[in-house]
């Protein structure tokens, strides 16, 4: 397994493509359109038509990816799933690394790319901006055995129409050093308590989307706020989350975006407690300098589910469809997941995975997946169906700058 989540860094505070399009779905792993507020559907996205067939490859494929998703042997000669794809299809793969979700959205607006491996904090921006097309999953045979808990979700579909193919996923877990943090925590309150005995030893993820972590905690601990979706916050709810994070700021040793920063922070005991990806915790334990435990607290957790999306004006749509089917084939999806450090979307990947890998990443654990509120782009039209009263991603970016001071 590669030793990284590989530069899947926080969304920057640069200008972003902001979409006021409405959405009406519940949070986490609940699916495509229902809402406790009574809205049954999200308004239709810009017109687009899914492909009806896949023909011969056009000879090229231009894709935007998270580092580690399209390895061709240049990083490690033993790690190469791009070359076999090129040999099988005749589609020459040209890769552009996207270091943040905002960068990926900006790159997709140029019209130069056939597809992207988008996280949930970018995918709806791409859908409602008209930059990606609906996907005909019938044309992606390996989709049939993708985990059901990743299909037709709020971050990869609209009104029951798929806008991408699930690739890999994971939770933002709570990690702690049991030699120092006693008793063992059970709640996210451990990182938000203003009187924490670990003040100055707590770490947190450096991204505007981290506001959802505070909102998730408040959703379970402050029911009077009536938060139903940590990505759908009206002004009062949003301010409560921001205020909580401003209190937390005084507890923070450092924020991390690059996985290596958090690993070093725990190794040096600069940090003993904080939000993490599972791969980060595994690497810390592999280093052997300290031992950490990691888990999803009682309130649940935020997380990420990445989706392969095809550009609405793709110059090489056949090659992109071939890529989407190939990258979630059992052997390849396992190779990517083990190199990258995530749970594979393909259930049959676990048939060929290294022993214990799928258990380690909870790959087939639907209950674990259901405890995750996956990153979804905040929009003014509330994701829980309350109308145009929620804070959009621009407000989240601005608030994050204020939180960090």
C-alpha positions as CSV (number, residue, x, y, z in Angstrom):
1,X,0.0,0.0,0.0
2,X,1.2,3.5,-0.7
3,X,1.8,5.5,2.4
4,X,-0.5,8.4,1.7
5,X,-3.9,9.8,1.0
6,X,-1.6,11.8,-1.4
7,X,-2.3,15.5,-1.3
8,X,-6.0,15.5,-1.2
9,X,-5.7,18.9,0.4
10,X,-8.4,21.3,1.6
11,X,-10.3,23.5,-0.7
12,X,-8.6,26.8,-1.0
13,X,-10.1,30.2,-0.3
14,X,-9.6,31.3,-3.9
15,X,-12.5,32.4,-6.0
16,X,-14.9,29.5,-6.6
17,X,-17.7,28.7,-9.0
18,X,-20.7,29.4,-6.8
19,X,-24.1,27.9,-7.7
20,X,-27.4,29.0,-6.2
21,X,-29.1,26.0,-7.6
22,X,-31.5,24.3,-5.3
23,X,-31.1,20.8,-3.8
24,X,-33.5,18.9,-1.6
25,X,-32.0,15.8,-0.1
26,X,-31.1,14.5,3.3
27,X,-27.6,14.2,4.6
28,X,-25.1,11.4,4.9
29,X,-25.9,8.2,3.1
30,X,-29.6,8.8,2.7
31,X,-30.3,8.9,-1.0
32,X,-31.5,10.9,-3.8
33,X,-34.3,13.3,-3.0
34,X,-36.4,12.8,0.2
35,X,-36.4,15.4,2.9
36,X,-38.0,15.7,6.3
37,X,-39.0,19.2,5.4
38,X,-41.3,17.9,2.7
39,X,-39.4,18.5,-0.5
40,X,-39.3,15.4,-2.6
41,X,-37.0,16.5,-5.4
42,X,-34.2,18.8,-6.2
43,X,-34.9,21.0,-9.2
44,X,-33.5,19.7,-12.4
45,X,-29.9,20.6,-13.3
46,X,-29.0,22.2,-16.6
47,X,-30.2,20.2,-19.6
48,X,-27.9,17.3,-20.5
49,X,-28.2,14.0,-22.1
50,X,-26.6,10.7,-21.0
51,X,-24.9,8.6,-23.7
52,X,-26.8,5.8,-25.2
53,X,-23.9,3.7,-26.4
54,X,-20.1,3.5,-26.3
55,X,-18.2,3.1,-29.5
56,X,-14.6,2.8,-30.3
57,X,-12.2,4.9,-28.3
58,X,-11.2,8.3,-29.8
59,X,-7.5,7.7,-29.1
60,X,-7.1,10.1,-26.2
61,X,-8.4,10.8,-22.7
62,X,-7.8,14.0,-20.8
63,X,-8.7,13.7,-17.1
64,X,-8.3,15.7,-13.9
65,X,-7.5,13.5,-10.9
66,X,-6.4,13.5,-7.3
67,X,-2.8,12.5,-7.1
68,X,-2.5,8.7,-6.9
69,X,-5.7,8.0,-8.9
70,X,-4.1,7.5,-12.3
71,X,-0.6,6.0,-11.8
72,X,1.4,5.1,-14.9
73,X,4.6,3.7,-13.3
74,X,6.4,7.1,-13.1
75,X,6.0,7.3,-9.3
76,X,6.8,3.6,-8.8
77,X,7.5,1.2,-11.6
78,X,5.4,-1.4,-9.9
79,X,2.3,0.8,-9.7
80,X,0.8,1.2,-13.1
81,X,-2.8,0.7,-14.2
82,X,-2.8,3.5,-16.8
83,X,-0.6,1.7,-19.3
84,X,-2.8,-1.5,-19.4
85,X,-5.8,0.7,-20.0
86,X,-4.1,2.4,-22.9
87,X,-3.1,-0.9,-24.4
88,X,-6.6,-2.3,-24.1
89,X,-8.5,0.7,-25.4
90,X,-6.0,2.7,-27.5
91,X,-7.0,5.7,-25.4
92,X,-3.8,7.7,-24.5
93,X,-4.3,9.0,-21.0
94,X,-3.2,12.6,-20.3
95,X,-3.4,13.4,-16.6
96,X,-3.8,16.7,-14.8
97,X,-3.4,16.6,-11.1
98,X,-6.0,18.7,-9.2
99,X,-4.7,19.7,-5.7
100,X,-8.0,21.0,-4.4
101,X,-11.7,20.7,-5.2
102,X,-11.7,24.4,-6.1
103,X,-8.9,23.9,-8.6
104,X,-10.7,20.9,-10.1
105,X,-13.9,23.0,-10.6
106,X,-11.9,25.8,-12.2
107,X,-10.1,23.4,-14.6
108,X,-13.3,21.8,-15.6
109,X,-14.7,25.2,-16.6
110,X,-12.1,25.4,-19.4
111,X,-13.7,22.7,-21.4
112,X,-10.3,21.0,-22.0
113,X,-10.9,17.8,-20.0
114,X,-13.1,14.8,-20.6
115,X,-13.6,14.0,-16.9
116,X,-12.7,14.4,-13.3
117,X,-12.4,12.5,-10.0
118,X,-14.6,14.9,-8.0
119,X,-15.2,14.9,-4.3
120,X,-18.6,15.8,-2.9
121,X,-17.6,19.4,-2.1
122,X,-17.1,19.9,-5.9
123,X,-19.6,17.6,-7.6
124,X,-22.7,19.6,-7.3
125,X,-20.9,22.7,-8.4
126,X,-20.0,20.8,-11.6
127,X,-23.5,19.5,-12.1
128,X,-25.4,22.8,-11.6
129,X,-22.7,24.7,-13.6
130,X,-23.5,22.4,-16.5
131,X,-19.9,21.2,-16.7
132,X,-20.6,17.5,-16.3
133,X,-23.2,15.3,-18.0
134,X,-25.6,12.6,-16.7
135,X,-24.1,9.1,-16.8
136,X,-25.8,6.1,-18.2
137,X,-24.7,3.5,-15.7
138,X,-25.9,0.7,-18.0
139,X,-22.9,1.5,-20.2
140,X,-20.6,0.9,-17.2
141,X,-21.0,-2.8,-16.5
142,X,-18.8,-2.9,-13.4
143,X,-21.2,-0.4,-11.8
144,X,-23.6,-3.3,-11.1
145,X,-21.3,-4.5,-8.2
146,X,-20.4,-1.2,-6.7
147,X,-21.6,-0.9,-3.1
148,X,-25.2,0.1,-3.1
149,X,-24.6,2.6,-0.2
150,X,-22.6,4.7,-2.7
151,X,-25.1,4.8,-5.5
152,X,-27.5,7.6,-6.4
153,X,-26.5,9.8,-3.4
154,X,-26.9,13.5,-3.0
155,X,-23.3,14.2,-4.1
156,X,-23.4,12.1,-7.2
157,X,-27.0,12.3,-8.5
158,X,-29.9,14.6,-9.0
159,X,-33.5,13.4,-8.8
160,X,-32.5,9.8,-9.3
161,X,-30.2,10.5,-12.3
162,X,-26.6,9.4,-11.8
163,X,-24.0,12.1,-12.5
164,X,-21.0,9.9,-12.0
165,X,-19.5,6.6,-11.0
166,X,-18.4,6.0,-7.3
167,X,-14.7,5.4,-7.0
168,X,-13.5,5.3,-3.3
169,X,-14.6,6.6,0.1
170,X,-13.7,7.1,3.7
171,X,-14.7,8.7,7.0
172,X,-13.1,11.6,8.8
173,X,-12.3,9.7,12.0
174,X,-11.3,10.9,15.5
175,X,-7.7,9.8,16.2
176,X,-6.0,10.0,19.7
177,X,-2.9,8.9,21.5
178,X,-4.1,6.5,24.2
179,X,-0.9,6.9,26.2
180,X,-1.9,10.5,26.8
181,X,-5.6,10.8,26.2
182,X,-7.4,9.2,29.1
183,X,-10.1,8.0,29.4
184,X,-10.6,7.1,25.8
185,X,-12.9,9.7,24.1
186,X,-16.3,8.6,22.7
187,X,-17.5,11.9,21.3
188,X,-16.4,14.7,19.0
189,X,-16.8,16.9,22.1
190,X,-13.2,15.9,22.9
191,X,-12.0,18.3,20.2
192,X,-14.5,21.0,20.9
193,X,-14.5,21.3,24.7
194,X,-13.2,24.8,25.6
195,X,-11.8,23.4,28.9
196,X,-10.1,20.4,27.3
197,X,-7.0,19.2,29.2
198,X,-5.4,18.8,25.8
199,X,-5.5,22.4,24.9
200,X,-2.7,23.2,22.4
201,X,-2.5,19.5,21.5
202,X,-5.5,19.2,19.2
203,X,-5.4,19.1,15.4
204,X,-8.1,19.7,12.8
205,X,-8.6,19.5,9.1
206,X,-7.8,22.7,7.2
207,X,-10.7,23.4,4.9
208,X,-14.0,25.3,4.8
209,X,-15.8,22.0,4.6
210,X,-14.6,21.3,8.2
211,X,-17.4,23.6,9.3
212,X,-19.7,20.6,8.7
213,X,-17.8,18.7,11.4
214,X,-18.8,21.3,13.9
215,X,-22.4,21.3,12.5
216,X,-22.6,17.5,12.8
217,X,-21.6,17.7,16.5
218,X,-24.1,20.5,17.1
219,X,-26.8,18.5,15.2
220,X,-26.5,15.8,17.9
221,X,-25.8,17.9,21.0
222,X,-27.8,21.0,20.4
223,X,-31.2,19.8,19.1
224,X,-32.7,23.3,19.6
225,X,-30.7,24.4,16.6
226,X,-32.8,22.0,14.5
227,X,-29.9,21.0,12.2
228,X,-30.9,18.1,10.0
229,X,-28.0,18.2,7.5
230,X,-24.5,19.5,8.4
231,X,-24.2,20.9,4.9
232,X,-27.5,22.8,5.0
233,X,-27.2,25.6,7.6
234,X,-29.3,28.7,7.9
235,X,-27.7,31.8,9.3
236,X,-28.4,30.9,12.9
237,X,-27.1,27.3,12.5
238,X,-24.1,28.5,10.5
239,X,-23.1,31.0,13.1
240,X,-23.4,28.4,15.9
241,X,-20.9,26.2,14.0
242,X,-18.6,29.1,13.3
243,X,-18.7,30.2,16.9
244,X,-17.8,26.6,18.0
245,X,-14.9,26.5,15.7
246,X,-13.6,29.9,16.9
247,X,-13.6,28.5,20.4
248,X,-11.8,25.4,19.1
249,X,-9.2,27.7,17.5
250,X,-7.7,28.3,20.9
251,X,-7.2,24.6,21.4
252,X,-5.5,23.8,18.1
253,X,-1.8,22.9,17.9
254,X,-2.0,23.1,14.1
255,X,-4.4,22.5,11.2
256,X,-3.5,20.0,8.6
257,X,-4.3,19.6,4.9
258,X,-1.4,17.4,3.7
259,X,-1.5,14.0,5.4
260,X,2.2,14.2,6.2
261,X,1.7,17.2,8.4
262,X,-0.7,15.3,10.7
263,X,1.5,12.2,10.8
264,X,4.5,14.3,11.9
265,X,2.3,16.2,14.4
266,X,1.3,13.0,16.1
267,X,4.7,11.4,15.8
268,X,6.3,14.4,17.6
269,X,3.3,14.6,20.1
270,X,2.7,18.1,19.1
271,X,-0.8,16.7,18.7
272,X,-2.5,13.9,20.7
273,X,-6.1,14.2,19.5
274,X,-7.9,15.3,16.4
275,X,-9.8,14.6,13.2
276,X,-8.0,12.3,10.7
277,X,-8.3,10.0,7.7
278,X,-8.0,6.3,8.5
279,X,-4.8,6.2,6.3
280,X,-3.2,8.8,8.5
281,X,-3.9,6.8,11.6
282,X,-2.5,3.7,9.9
283,X,0.7,5.5,8.9
284,X,1.2,6.9,12.4
285,X,1.0,3.4,13.8
286,X,3.2,2.0,11.1
287,X,5.9,4.6,12.0
288,X,6.0,3.1,15.5
289,X,6.9,6.3,17.2
290,X,3.5,6.5,18.9
291,X,0.3,4.5,18.8
292,X,-3.0,6.0,18.0
293,X,-6.5,4.7,18.1
294,X,-9.1,5.9,15.6
295,X,-12.9,5.5,15.4
296,X,-16.2,7.1,14.4
297,X,-17.6,8.9,17.5
298,X,-21.1,8.6,18.8
299,X,-22.3,11.5,16.7
300,X,-21.1,9.9,13.5
301,X,-18.7,11.5,11.2
302,X,-18.2,13.5,8.0
303,X,-16.5,11.8,5.1
304,X,-15.8,11.8,1.4
305,X,-16.9,9.7,-1.5
306,X,-15.2,10.4,-4.8
307,X,-17.0,10.2,-8.1
308,X,-15.8,9.9,-11.7
309,X,-17.7,12.5,-13.7
310,X,-17.8,13.0,-17.5
311,X,-17.6,16.5,-19.0
312,X,-20.7,17.7,-20.7
313,X,-18.6,18.6,-23.7
314,X,-16.1,15.8,-23.6
315,X,-14.0,15.5,-26.7
316,X,-13.4,11.8,-26.0
317,X,-16.6,10.5,-24.4
318,X,-16.1,6.9,-25.5
319,X,-12.6,6.8,-23.9
320,X,-14.1,8.4,-20.7
321,X,-16.8,5.7,-20.5
322,X,-14.2,3.0,-21.0
323,X,-12.1,4.6,-18.2
324,X,-15.0,4.8,-15.8
325,X,-15.7,1.1,-16.3
326,X,-12.0,0.1,-16.1
327,X,-11.1,2.1,-13.0
328,X,-13.9,0.4,-11.0
329,X,-13.1,-3.1,-12.2
330,X,-12.3,-5.3,-9.3
331,X,-8.5,-5.6,-9.7
332,X,-7.9,-2.0,-10.7
333,X,-10.2,-0.5,-8.1
334,X,-8.3,-2.6,-5.5
335,X,-5.0,-1.4,-6.8
336,X,-6.0,2.2,-6.6
337,X,-7.6,1.9,-3.2
338,X,-4.5,0.1,-1.7
339,X,-2.1,2.6,-3.2
340,X,-4.2,5.6,-2.3
341,X,-5.4,4.5,1.1
342,X,-9.2,4.4,1.0
343,X,-12.1,1.9,0.8
344,X,-12.8,0.7,-2.8
345,X,-16.3,1.4,-4.2
346,X,-16.3,-2.0,-6.0
347,X,-17.4,-4.8,-3.8
348,X,-15.6,-7.4,-5.8
349,X,-12.3,-5.6,-5.2
350,X,-12.3,-7.2,-1.8
351,X,-12.1,-10.6,-3.5
352,X,-8.6,-9.8,-4.7
353,X,-7.5,-7.3,-2.1
354,X,-4.6,-7.9,0.3
355,X,-5.8,-9.9,3.3
356,X,-7.4,-7.6,5.9
357,X,-7.4,-4.5,3.7
358,X,-11.1,-4.3,3.2
359,X,-11.8,-4.9,6.9
360,X,-9.3,-2.2,7.8
361,X,-11.1,0.3,5.6
362,X,-14.6,-1.0,6.4
363,X,-15.1,-1.4,2.6
364,X,-18.2,-3.6,2.8
365,X,-19.6,-2.3,6.1
366,X,-22.9,-0.7,5.2
367,X,-23.6,0.3,8.9
368,X,-20.2,2.1,9.0
369,X,-20.9,3.8,5.7
370,X,-24.3,4.9,7.0
371,X,-22.7,6.7,9.9
372,X,-20.9,9.1,7.5
373,X,-22.3,12.4,6.3
374,X,-20.4,12.7,3.1
375,X,-19.0,16.0,1.8
376,X,-21.7,17.7,-0.2
377,X,-21.4,21.2,-1.7
378,X,-23.4,23.7,0.5
379,X,-25.8,25.8,-1.6
380,X,-28.1,28.7,-0.8
381,X,-31.1,26.5,-1.5
382,X,-31.0,24.2,1.5
383,X,-30.1,20.6,1.0
384,X,-32.7,19.6,3.5
385,X,-35.5,21.3,1.5
386,X,-36.2,24.4,3.5
387,X,-35.7,26.8,0.5
388,X,-33.3,29.6,-0.2
389,X,-32.3,30.3,3.4
390,X,-29.0,28.4,3.7
391,X,-25.4,29.6,3.5
392,X,-23.6,28.7,0.3
393,X,-20.0,27.7,-0.2
394,X,-18.8,31.2,-0.6
395,X,-19.9,32.0,2.9
396,X,-18.1,28.9,4.2
397,X,-14.9,30.0,2.5
398,X,-15.2,33.5,4.0
399,X,-16.0,32.1,7.5
400,X,-13.1,29.7,7.4
401,X,-10.7,32.6,6.9
402,X,-12.2,34.3,9.9
403,X,-12.0,31.2,12.1
404,X,-8.3,30.7,11.4
405,X,-7.7,34.4,12.2
